[in-house]
Amino acid sequence: MKLITTLLCLFTLINSSKASDSTIIFRDIPYSSVFEVAKQENKPVLLYFHFNGCGGCINMEKNVFVDSAVANFYNKNFICFEVNTREGEGIETNKIYGIQMHPTFLFLDKTGEDVHKIVGSFSPVQFIQEAKNALEQKNTLNSYIEQYQQGNRDPKFLLDYCYRLQDAYEIDSLHIVEYINTQSKADLAQEHNIKFIYEFAIYHYDIFMPYDSEAFQFMLQNQDLFAKYFDPEQVETRIVWILSSAIYEAIENQDEKRFNMLMEKRSPYDTGKTYLFKEMDGRTTGIMTSKSLALTSLMLYYKKAGDTVKYQETLERYISKIWDDAEALNQIAWNYYEQYNDAQQISLAITWVKRSIALDSNYANHDTYAALLYKLKDYKSSLEQAEIAIDIAKEKGLNYQETTNLIRKIQQEFEK
């Protein structure tokens, strides 16, 4: 009997060991017990904040947590606990931490003090390295924050600090600029700085390195150098986006001299191509498209200036240029729908969208046509176009919720 019991215990231990090596084990205990267990086992804590359907969370669960090296390292060194921020106890637990980005991994010592934080998806190798950083006090995010607050401005430290903040989703332009300002023009040509400039010139749609910055000017003047490390089209895309941002600022400030200078700088890129902005991981997160960046910018400038004559002249030139482009015609018609309410402008937009439909009848332009007719209070015709749009959407498997909302508004008008 004793032998059987011993074998059973051994079998349980072997199975437990195999299970712990096959995936990260998140403790099935209430949050209130987490730090008691941590003290008992003398281990720090990993809190994994997630919710059902979170894309980055699913990636980590399917591809990283199940990696044997990851599972072994985390199970051996941490008390792992998951917090579903939108269900059950997790809702209350998250009120303590206020986590908004998912997935977030918060590393704490056994008393509950934060020591390290990372946000987003990581490879198995990266995820293990972050765990090692959390276990080594000098490499934790908290340690870097303390050093920075104490005045450490060593360039190598600032560079590392920027990447620590990026991993924690806490990076801002202040720290980016502070590091770049420690680098000479010759320093910018070093590989790590080329990669730094490319990655942070535009970050989450914020321009961290504007047109007048030395870093952007370096990229503008050394595109071939950047193209050795990154897709040349993506280097070009970042340049066009930053130039365009500077142009829009000049429009807002009505700085004609600067506007003209920037327009000339951007003119080599005004080829009618579509610029897709891709993140470092290859995801496309933005798009800039125009048959003429120059004409669209001029229209914005004259509109801001209140120069209706030049605006109208430029508009006519632009419409002539896109007259055989269904998508561009629909886009400007939709822009007018969003910007104007007077019948004259809406009627003009209807002319464009009707031409768009004649070139290529699709869900988008019929939806635009319906919306414009609604603004003209032609509810019967608006309903007809909305129904056509929905029929096309159903056939193509497209989402048509916005058109459904429009139909609801039309029906409310009929009921008055």
C-alpha positions as a Python dict, from the first residue, in 0.01 Angstrom:
ca = {
    (1, 'M'): (0, 0, 0),
    (2, 'K'): (285, 233, 89),
    (3, 'L'): (451, 157, -246),
    (4, 'I'): (128, 235, -433),
    (5, 'T'): (91, 562, -244),
    (6, 'T'): (452, 654, -317),
    (7, 'L'): (412, 573, -687),
    (8, 'L'): (90, 772, -698),
    (9, 'C'): (261, 1072, -543),
    (10, 'L'): (550, 1035, -787),
    (11, 'F'): (307, 1011, -1079),
    (12, 'T'): (133, 1329, -959),
    (13, 'L'): (463, 1512, -929),
    (14, 'I'): (572, 1402, -1277),
    (15, 'N'): (241, 1511, -1429),
    (16, 'S'): (255, 1840, -1239),
    (17, 'S'): (608, 1897, -1368),
    (18, 'K'): (502, 1823, -1725),
    (19, 'A'): (203, 2055, -1692),
    (20, 'S'): (415, 2335, -1552),
    (21, 'D'): (661, 2300, -1840),
    (22, 'S'): (391, 2301, -2108),
    (23, 'T'): (232, 2636, -2024),
    (24, 'I'): (244, 2916, -1770),
    (25, 'I'): (39, 2815, -1468),
    (26, 'F'): (-184, 3095, -1343),
    (27, 'R'): (-277, 3028, -982),
    (28, 'D'): (-642, 2943, -921),
    (29, 'I'): (-670, 3147, -603),
    (30, 'P'): (-846, 3471, -508),
    (31, 'Y'): (-649, 3791, -557),
    (32, 'S'): (-652, 3847, -180),
    (33, 'S'): (-434, 3537, -138),
    (34, 'V'): (-176, 3615, -407),
    (35, 'F'): (80, 3793, -191),
    (36, 'E'): (36, 3552, 99),
    (37, 'V'): (132, 3270, -138),
    (38, 'A'): (418, 3482, -275),
    (39, 'K'): (560, 3525, 75),
    (40, 'Q'): (519, 3155, 152),
    (41, 'E'): (702, 3053, -167),
    (42, 'N'): (941, 3349, -152),
    (43, 'K'): (870, 3449, -513),
    (44, 'P'): (778, 3773, -688),
    (45, 'V'): (442, 3805, -864),
    (46, 'L'): (339, 3841, -1227),
    (47, 'L'): (-6, 3988, -1288),
    (48, 'Y'): (-138, 3929, -1641),
    (49, 'F'): (-412, 4177, -1735),
    (50, 'H'): (-630, 4070, -2027),
    (51, 'F'): (-986, 4038, -2155),
    (52, 'N'): (-1166, 3791, -2379),
    (53, 'G'): (-1112, 3869, -2747),
    (54, 'C'): (-800, 4083, -2698),
    (55, 'G'): (-583, 4012, -3004),
    (56, 'G'): (-248, 4061, -2835),
    (57, 'C'): (-362, 3849, -2539),
    (58, 'I'): (-466, 3564, -2768),
    (59, 'N'): (-128, 3578, -2941),
    (60, 'M'): (56, 3553, -2610),
    (61, 'E'): (-166, 3270, -2486),
    (62, 'K'): (-137, 3062, -2804),
    (63, 'N'): (223, 3127, -2900),
    (64, 'V'): (422, 3240, -2597),
    (65, 'F'): (276, 3107, -2271),
    (66, 'V'): (290, 2754, -2417),
    (67, 'D'): (657, 2780, -2509),
    (68, 'S'): (837, 2531, -2283),
    (69, 'A'): (1125, 2766, -2203),
    (70, 'V'): (883, 3046, -2116),
    (71, 'A'): (660, 2821, -1907),
    (72, 'N'): (952, 2670, -1719),
    (73, 'F'): (1111, 3007, -1640),
    (74, 'Y'): (793, 3180, -1526),
    (75, 'N'): (658, 2886, -1327),
    (76, 'K'): (992, 2845, -1151),
    (77, 'N'): (1045, 3211, -1067),
    (78, 'F'): (703, 3377, -1027),
    (79, 'I'): (361, 3343, -874),
    (80, 'C'): (157, 3401, -1191),
    (81, 'F'): (-196, 3536, -1161),
    (82, 'E'): (-433, 3644, -1437),
    (83, 'V'): (-675, 3936, -1417),
    (84, 'N'): (-963, 3948, -1665),
    (85, 'T'): (-1038, 4318, -1641),
    (86, 'R'): (-1391, 4282, -1775),
    (87, 'E'): (-1521, 3984, -1581),
    (88, 'G'): (-1581, 3874, -1222),
    (89, 'E'): (-1321, 3949, -957),
    (90, 'G'): (-1093, 4092, -1224),
    (91, 'I'): (-1308, 4404, -1255),
    (92, 'E'): (-1257, 4487, -887),
    (93, 'T'): (-891, 4387, -893),
    (94, 'N'): (-821, 4621, -1182),
    (95, 'K'): (-965, 4912, -984),
    (96, 'I'): (-649, 4881, -774),
    (97, 'Y'): (-416, 4908, -1075),
    (98, 'G'): (-616, 5103, -1335),
    (99, 'I'): (-480, 4906, -1631),
    (100, 'Q'): (-621, 5022, -1966),
    (101, 'M'): (-389, 4868, -2225),
    (102, 'H'): (-403, 4494, -2291),
    (103, 'P'): (-216, 4274, -2250),
    (104, 'T'): (-27, 4431, -1960),
    (105, 'F'): (222, 4234, -1751),
    (106, 'L'): (290, 4383, -1411),
    (107, 'F'): (578, 4242, -1209),
    (108, 'L'): (561, 4298, -833),
    (109, 'D'): (770, 4192, -538),
    (110, 'K'): (622, 3956, -279),
    (111, 'T'): (490, 4251, -75),
    (112, 'G'): (295, 4391, -370),
    (113, 'E'): (527, 4675, -475),
    (114, 'D'): (557, 4739, -851),
    (115, 'V'): (902, 4671, -991),
    (116, 'H'): (859, 4625, -1366),
    (117, 'K'): (595, 4660, -1636),
    (118, 'I'): (556, 4565, -2002),
    (119, 'V'): (264, 4609, -2241),
    (120, 'G'): (180, 4428, -2564),
    (121, 'S'): (294, 4113, -2742),
    (122, 'F'): (645, 3971, -2715),
    (123, 'S'): (833, 3678, -2863),
    (124, 'P'): (928, 3392, -2627),
    (125, 'V'): (1288, 3516, -2615),
    (126, 'Q'): (1179, 3873, -2541),
    (127, 'F'): (929, 3759, -2278),
    (128, 'I'): (1193, 3559, -2091),
    (129, 'Q'): (1433, 3854, -2108),
    (130, 'E'): (1170, 4082, -1956),
    (131, 'A'): (1124, 3833, -1672),
    (132, 'K'): (1501, 3836, -1615),
    (133, 'N'): (1491, 4217, -1611),
    (134, 'A'): (1220, 4201, -1346),
    (135, 'L'): (1435, 3971, -1132),
    (136, 'E'): (1744, 4192, -1161),
    (137, 'Q'): (1673, 4512, -965),
    (138, 'K'): (1905, 4733, -1172),
    (139, 'N'): (1724, 4633, -1495),
    (140, 'T'): (1368, 4698, -1379),
    (141, 'L'): (1158, 4984, -1509),
    (142, 'N'): (1133, 5123, -1155),
    (143, 'S'): (1510, 5133, -1126),
    (144, 'Y'): (1538, 5326, -1453),
    (145, 'I'): (1270, 5572, -1341),
    (146, 'E'): (1455, 5631, -1013),
    (147, 'Q'): (1787, 5684, -1191),
    (148, 'Y'): (1626, 5931, -1430),
    (149, 'Q'): (1463, 6122, -1145),
    (150, 'Q'): (1800, 6136, -970),
    (151, 'G'): (1949, 6309, -1275),
    (152, 'N'): (2115, 6033, -1477),
    (153, 'R'): (2143, 6169, -1832),
    (154, 'D'): (2413, 5942, -1970),
    (155, 'P'): (2334, 5886, -2342),
    (156, 'K'): (2350, 5506, -2316),
    (157, 'F'): (2119, 5516, -2014),
    (158, 'L'): (1873, 5748, -2193),
    (159, 'L'): (1868, 5517, -2496),
    (160, 'D'): (1791, 5213, -2282),
    (161, 'Y'): (1538, 5412, -2079),
    (162, 'C'): (1346, 5503, -2396),
    (163, 'Y'): (1309, 5137, -2488),
    (164, 'R'): (1206, 5047, -2132),
    (165, 'L'): (936, 5315, -2148),
    (166, 'Q'): (828, 5195, -2491),
    (167, 'D'): (781, 4840, -2363),
    (168, 'A'): (569, 4980, -2079),
    (169, 'Y'): (367, 5195, -2322),
    (170, 'E'): (484, 5510, -2141),
    (171, 'I'): (719, 5665, -2397),
    (172, 'D'): (671, 6029, -2496),
    (173, 'S'): (845, 6285, -2715),
    (174, 'L'): (1025, 6444, -2418),
    (175, 'H'): (1243, 6139, -2359),
    (176, 'I'): (1296, 6076, -2732),
    (177, 'V'): (1414, 6433, -2791),
    (178, 'E'): (1625, 6431, -2475),
    (179, 'Y'): (1820, 6131, -2601),
    (180, 'I'): (1855, 6259, -2959),
    (181, 'N'): (1990, 6589, -2829),
    (182, 'T'): (2286, 6403, -2676),
    (183, 'Q'): (2392, 6283, -3021),
    (184, 'S'): (2609, 6476, -3264),
    (185, 'K'): (2533, 6480, -3636),
    (186, 'A'): (2807, 6221, -3684),
    (187, 'D'): (2655, 6007, -3408),
    (188, 'L'): (2322, 5996, -3592),
    (189, 'A'): (2482, 5783, -3865),
    (190, 'Q'): (2544, 5498, -3620),
    (191, 'E'): (2325, 5194, -3677),
    (192, 'H'): (2144, 5209, -3343),
    (193, 'N'): (2056, 5574, -3402),
    (194, 'I'): (1934, 5513, -3756),
    (195, 'K'): (1699, 5248, -3615),
    (196, 'F'): (1598, 5476, -3328),
    (197, 'I'): (1509, 5764, -3562),
    (198, 'Y'): (1313, 5539, -3795),
    (199, 'E'): (1117, 5379, -3510),
    (200, 'F'): (1035, 5696, -3318),
    (201, 'A'): (1008, 5965, -3588),
    (202, 'I'): (635, 5888, -3588),
    (203, 'Y'): (503, 5692, -3295),
    (204, 'H'): (136, 5601, -3256),
    (205, 'Y'): (50, 5884, -3498),
    (206, 'D'): (239, 6144, -3295),
    (207, 'I'): (521, 6325, -3469),
    (208, 'F'): (816, 6287, -3231),
    (209, 'M'): (1071, 6422, -3480),
    (210, 'P'): (912, 6718, -3664),
    (211, 'Y'): (1036, 6877, -3983),
    (212, 'D'): (1275, 7122, -3816),
    (213, 'S'): (1439, 6861, -3594),
    (214, 'E'): (1797, 6760, -3670),
    (215, 'A'): (1695, 6394, -3663),
    (216, 'F'): (1430, 6438, -3934),
    (217, 'Q'): (1662, 6647, -4150),
    (218, 'F'): (1920, 6370, -4119),
    (219, 'M'): (1667, 6113, -4239),
    (220, 'L'): (1551, 6340, -4522),
    (221, 'Q'): (1907, 6389, -4645),
    (222, 'N'): (2019, 6027, -4595),
    (223, 'Q'): (1733, 5814, -4724),
    (224, 'D'): (1970, 5566, -4887),
    (225, 'L'): (2135, 5506, -4551),
    (226, 'F'): (1800, 5428, -4387),
    (227, 'A'): (1702, 5208, -4682),
    (228, 'K'): (1989, 4973, -4593),
    (229, 'Y'): (1799, 4873, -4281),
    (230, 'F'): (1434, 4935, -4368),
    (231, 'D'): (1191, 4915, -4659),
    (232, 'P'): (1265, 5223, -4876),
    (233, 'E'): (892, 5282, -4924),
    (234, 'Q'): (843, 5297, -4548),
    (235, 'V'): (1130, 5544, -4515),
    (236, 'E'): (960, 5755, -4781),
    (237, 'T'): (622, 5720, -4610),
    (238, 'R'): (759, 5859, -4285),
    (239, 'I'): (911, 6153, -4470),
    (240, 'V'): (586, 6231, -4652),
    (241, 'W'): (381, 6210, -4332),
    (242, 'I'): (612, 6444, -4142),
    (243, 'L'): (627, 6691, -4432),
    (244, 'S'): (247, 6682, -4456),
    (245, 'S'): (213, 6743, -4083),
    (246, 'A'): (437, 7049, -4114),
    (247, 'I'): (231, 7172, -4412),
    (248, 'Y'): (-92, 7145, -4212),
    (249, 'E'): (68, 7346, -3931),
    (250, 'A'): (166, 7614, -4182),
    (251, 'I'): (-193, 7616, -4311),
    (252, 'E'): (-330, 7661, -3959),
    (253, 'N'): (-82, 7942, -3894),
    (254, 'Q'): (-136, 8091, -4242),
    (255, 'D'): (241, 8109, -4284),
    (256, 'E'): (257, 8148, -4661),
    (257, 'K'): (637, 8152, -4689),
    (258, 'R'): (676, 7833, -4486),
    (259, 'F'): (380, 7672, -4663),
    (260, 'N'): (536, 7729, -5005),
    (261, 'M'): (878, 7605, -4889),
    (262, 'L'): (731, 7284, -4747),
    (263, 'M'): (515, 7226, -5055),
    (264, 'E'): (829, 7242, -5267),
    (265, 'K'): (1005, 6994, -5036),
    (266, 'R'): (715, 6750, -5066),
    (267, 'S'): (663, 6788, -5442),
    (268, 'P'): (898, 6497, -5541),
    (269, 'Y'): (669, 6261, -5348),
    (270, 'D'): (345, 6394, -5499),
    (271, 'T'): (306, 6114, -5752),
    (272, 'G'): (-50, 6004, -5678),
    (273, 'K'): (66, 5691, -5498),
    (274, 'T'): (-87, 5561, -5178),
    (275, 'Y'): (136, 5574, -4872),
    (276, 'L'): (67, 5291, -4627),
    (277, 'F'): (216, 5344, -4283),
    (278, 'K'): (350, 5022, -4134),
    (279, 'E'): (453, 4967, -3774),
    (280, 'M'): (779, 4797, -3679),
    (281, 'D'): (599, 4462, -3665),
    (282, 'G'): (466, 4504, -4020),
    (283, 'R'): (107, 4594, -3932),
    (284, 'T'): (-48, 4861, -4157),
    (285, 'T'): (-203, 5122, -3927),
    (286, 'G'): (-240, 5427, -4150),
    (287, 'I'): (-299, 5535, -4506),
    (288, 'M'): (-239, 5859, -4695),
    (289, 'T'): (-378, 5874, -5044),
    (290, 'S'): (-443, 6157, -5288),
    (291, 'K'): (-423, 6201, -5662),
    (292, 'S'): (-263, 6535, -5583),
    (293, 'L'): (-123, 6618, -5241),
    (294, 'A'): (-42, 6966, -5371),
    (295, 'L'): (-395, 7050, -5484),
    (296, 'T'): (-560, 6914, -5169),
    (297, 'S'): (-319, 7116, -4954),
    (298, 'L'): (-379, 7430, -5160),
    (299, 'M'): (-755, 7389, -5116),
    (300, 'L'): (-707, 7367, -4741),
    (301, 'Y'): (-482, 7673, -4742),
    (302, 'Y'): (-724, 7889, -4942),
    (303, 'K'): (-1022, 7770, -4741),
    (304, 'K'): (-846, 7864, -4416),
    (305, 'A'): (-751, 8200, -4568),
    (306, 'G'): (-1109, 8263, -4678),
    (307, 'D'): (-998, 8310, -5039),
    (308, 'T'): (-1307, 8166, -5210),
    (309, 'V'): (-1192, 8254, -5562),
    (310, 'K'): (-861, 8068, -5540),
    (311, 'Y'): (-1028, 7785, -5349),
    (312, 'Q'): (-1283, 7739, -5627),
    (313, 'E'): (-1016, 7752, -5897),
    (314, 'T'): (-809, 7488, -5717),
    (315, 'L'): (-1115, 7272, -5653),
    (316, 'E'): (-1200, 7272, -6024),
    (317, 'R'): (-843, 7170, -6108),
    (318, 'Y'): (-862, 6887, -5856),
    (319, 'I'): (-1199, 6759, -5979),
    (320, 'S'): (-1068, 6765, -6336),
    (321, 'K'): (-769, 6558, -6224),
    (322, 'I'): (-982, 6293, -6048),
    (323, 'W'): (-1279, 6291, -6288),
    (324, 'D'): (-1211, 5932, -6391),
    (325, 'D'): (-1129, 5808, -6039),
    (326, 'A'): (-1439, 5667, -5867),
    (327, 'E'): (-1275, 5634, -5527),
    (328, 'A'): (-1131, 5986, -5519),
    (329, 'L'): (-1463, 6137, -5632),
    (330, 'N'): (-1649, 5950, -5362),
    (331, 'Q'): (-1396, 6061, -5102),
    (332, 'I'): (-1430, 6431, -5178),
    (333, 'A'): (-1809, 6396, -5193),
    (334, 'W'): (-1802, 6237, -4847),
    (335, 'N'): (-1572, 6514, -4720),
    (336, 'Y'): (-1830, 6768, -4833),
    (337, 'Y'): (-2104, 6570, -4660),
    (338, 'E'): (-1908, 6597, -4334),
    (339, 'Q'): (-1815, 6965, -4376),
    (340, 'Y'): (-2120, 7136, -4526),
    (341, 'N'): (-2494, 7167, -4474),
    (342, 'D'): (-2594, 7424, -4736),
    (343, 'A'): (-2778, 7296, -5042),
    (344, 'Q'): (-2535, 7444, -5295),
    (345, 'Q'): (-2232, 7256, -5161),
    (346, 'I'): (-2426, 6934, -5105),
    (347, 'S'): (-2562, 6949, -5461),
    (348, 'L'): (-2207, 6991, -5590),
    (349, 'A'): (-2100, 6683, -5395),
    (350, 'I'): (-2392, 6489, -5542),
    (351, 'T'): (-2259, 6565, -5890),
    (352, 'W'): (-1930, 6404, -5793),
    (353, 'V'): (-2076, 6097, -5627),
    (354, 'K'): (-2309, 6034, -5923),
    (355, 'R'): (-2003, 6037, -6148),
    (356, 'S'): (-1832, 5797, -5905),
    (357, 'I'): (-2129, 5559, -5925),
    (358, 'A'): (-2128, 5578, -6304),
    (359, 'L'): (-1762, 5474, -6303),
    (360, 'D'): (-1791, 5201, -6037),
    (361, 'S'): (-2116, 5134, -5854),
    (362, 'N'): (-2025, 5012, -5503),
    (363, 'Y'): (-2137, 5018, -5142),
    (364, 'A'): (-1931, 5322, -5043),
    (365, 'N'): (-2053, 5563, -5310),
    (366, 'H'): (-2419, 5461, -5281),
    (367, 'D'): (-2392, 5512, -4905),
    (368, 'T'): (-2241, 5858, -4966),
    (369, 'Y'): (-2518, 5940, -5215),
    (370, 'A'): (-2782, 5837, -4961),
    (371, 'A'): (-2623, 6054, -4691),
    (372, 'L'): (-2605, 6358, -4920),
    (373, 'L'): (-2968, 6318, -5026),
    (374, 'Y'): (-3065, 6299, -4660),
    (375, 'K'): (-2904, 6638, -4603),
    (376, 'L'): (-3108, 6776, -4892),
    (377, 'K'): (-3418, 6634, -4716),
    (378, 'D'): (-3494, 6415, -5018),
    (379, 'Y'): (-3581, 6127, -4788),
    (380, 'K'): (-3746, 5907, -5049),
    (381, 'S'): (-3443, 5911, -5280),
    (382, 'S'): (-3211, 5880, -4981),
    (383, 'L'): (-3390, 5564, -4870),
    (384, 'E'): (-3365, 5417, -5220),
    (385, 'Q'): (-2989, 5472, -5232),
    (386, 'A'): (-2943, 5340, -4878),
    (387, 'E'): (-3125, 5019, -4971),
    (388, 'I'): (-2909, 4980, -5282),
    (389, 'A'): (-2599, 5028, -5066),
    (390, 'I'): (-2714, 4761, -4820),
    (391, 'D'): (-2792, 4515, -5101),
    (392, 'I'): (-2438, 4559, -5235),
    (393, 'A'): (-2291, 4525, -4885),
    (394, 'K'): (-2478, 4201, -4823),
    (395, 'E'): (-2361, 4060, -5155),
    (396, 'K'): (-1998, 4155, -5080),
    (397, 'G'): (-2007, 4059, -4712),
    (398, 'L'): (-1944, 4416, -4594),
    (399, 'N'): (-2049, 4586, -4272),
    (400, 'Y'): (-2341, 4824, -4334),
    (401, 'Q'): (-2426, 4938, -3982),
    (402, 'E'): (-2381, 5306, -4067),
    (403, 'T'): (-2629, 5276, -4353),
    (404, 'T'): (-2876, 5100, -4124),
    (405, 'N'): (-2843, 5393, -3883),
    (406, 'L'): (-2917, 5631, -4170),
    (407, 'I'): (-3230, 5437, -4266),
    (408, 'R'): (-3349, 5464, -3906),
    (409, 'K'): (-3308, 5842, -3924),
    (410, 'I'): (-3495, 5853, -4256),
    (411, 'Q'): (-3785, 5653, -4112),
    (412, 'Q'): (-3805, 5894, -3820),
    (413, 'E'): (-3847, 6178, -4070),
    (414, 'F'): (-4130, 5990, -4243),
    (415, 'E'): (-4305, 5952, -3908),
    (416, 'K'): (-4307, 6325, -3832),
}
